Every structure is written in structure tokens, then in C-alpha cells.
Amino acid sequence: MKVLITGTSQGIGKAIAQMFIQKGHTVIGIDRKEKSIDSPVYTHYLMDVRDTENLPEIEDVEILINNAGTQNEADIDINLKALINITEKYAIQEKIRSVLNIGSASGHTGSEFPEYCASKGGVLAYTKNVAMRIAKFGATCNSLDPGGVITPLNDCVINDSELWEQIMEQTPLKRWASAEEIAQWAYFLTATNGFCTGQNILVDGGESINYNFIWKD
């Protein structure tokens, strides 16, 4: 299948792209950083997802995964508005099979930076809107909402032993997910799943049970 993924140069997006490549799919990535995946079935567009006027023309996308996101940097514009624009351009068409939005546990709990929580809360609601509109194509739309994930973006707390101990006290499974674990969920919800739709899937190791956000000052 033809799979379009945003934010593929590192972390969760890269892990998802690599999984689809390994499974034999054609993958297209959009990222403002240089490509970090070398594969004959991978095409990389170096650009900012907010640049709506210059988004590439990509026809017949079958799976769209909106992964590109940020924290404390134009969160509403990148995490929500750009996600909406990408979806409206590529997913509302008869070839689409599945849309997956990478949300956040913070969209459920509100336990993080204000604009970030608001952006991810918007993703959860927009997911349901898209699910209703692409159902006529036999397609699904869900959000995958992780808690803590081991990625470079989280190094500031992962490498702070005192904060890490506090975070683990709030996490029943006493660990964070790997990017590869989140990629497995992403693959299942798009390439395997054909019936679950309009749902916000919380995958956080039980972290949200405590509703207590810990971060570096």
C-alpha cells in the first residue's frame, strides 16, 4: 500500500516508517529534517508540514499517519492545524483505507503544557470527525495516544535521574514505551484493523491513572 507519514526523521515517525518498509509497503515521508531512512521504497520530502501552499501532490494515499508534532513551539499550528490540512489534502478521497493521528495521553488528562494539551485534545475530537467522513469509503480513522516514549525529544527527563525516578513512580509498568512498540500499534490500527474507527487509543503503561505530570523546570 501507499503510506504517507509525517515526521519520519526520528523517534516514533521513523520507527513507524521502518516497520511499513519492512512489511513491503511504499512509504512517503514529510519532515523538516533531512531523511534518515535509506530504502528504495522510501521517498522523503524535506519541508515543514505548516507550508500548506507547497505540500507535494501525492495521489491515491491509502494510509495516512499524522505523526509530526512539537512541544512548546507553535503547538496549535503544528500539532493540530497542520494535521488537519494534511488530512484534508490527502485522506478525504476514495482510495483511503486508514488514517491514524498520533495524539497524546495529555489530550486525555490535560497534564502537560497548556497549548500542547489543547492541541492534542483537538486531535482527539478531529479524529472522530474524520472517521465519520471517510466511513463512506470503508476507511477507518483513529488516534494513537502514547504516554512516555523513549525518543530524543524526551532526553532532558530521561537523563535526569531524579526526575526519572519521580516519573517511574507515576507509571504502573515502571517503564516507558519504545518507539518500536508504538510503531506496532500504528501498524495494527492501520494495516490490520478494518473495523475499529473514531476511537482514541490510550497507550501509556497506566501513566494516566495518576494524572500527575512531571517535567524539567
Secondary structure, 3 states (H helix, E strand, C coil): CEEEEECCCCHHHHHHHHHHHHCCCEEEEEECCCCCCCCCCEEEEECCCCCHHHCCCCCCCCEEEECCCCCCCCHHHHHHHHHHHHHHHHCCCCCCCEEEEECCCHHHHCCCCHHHHHHHHHHHHHHHHHHHHHHHHCCEEEEEEECCEECHHHHHHHCCHHHHHHHHHCCCCCCCEEHHHHHHHHHHHHHHCCCCCCCEEEECCCHHHCCCCCCCC
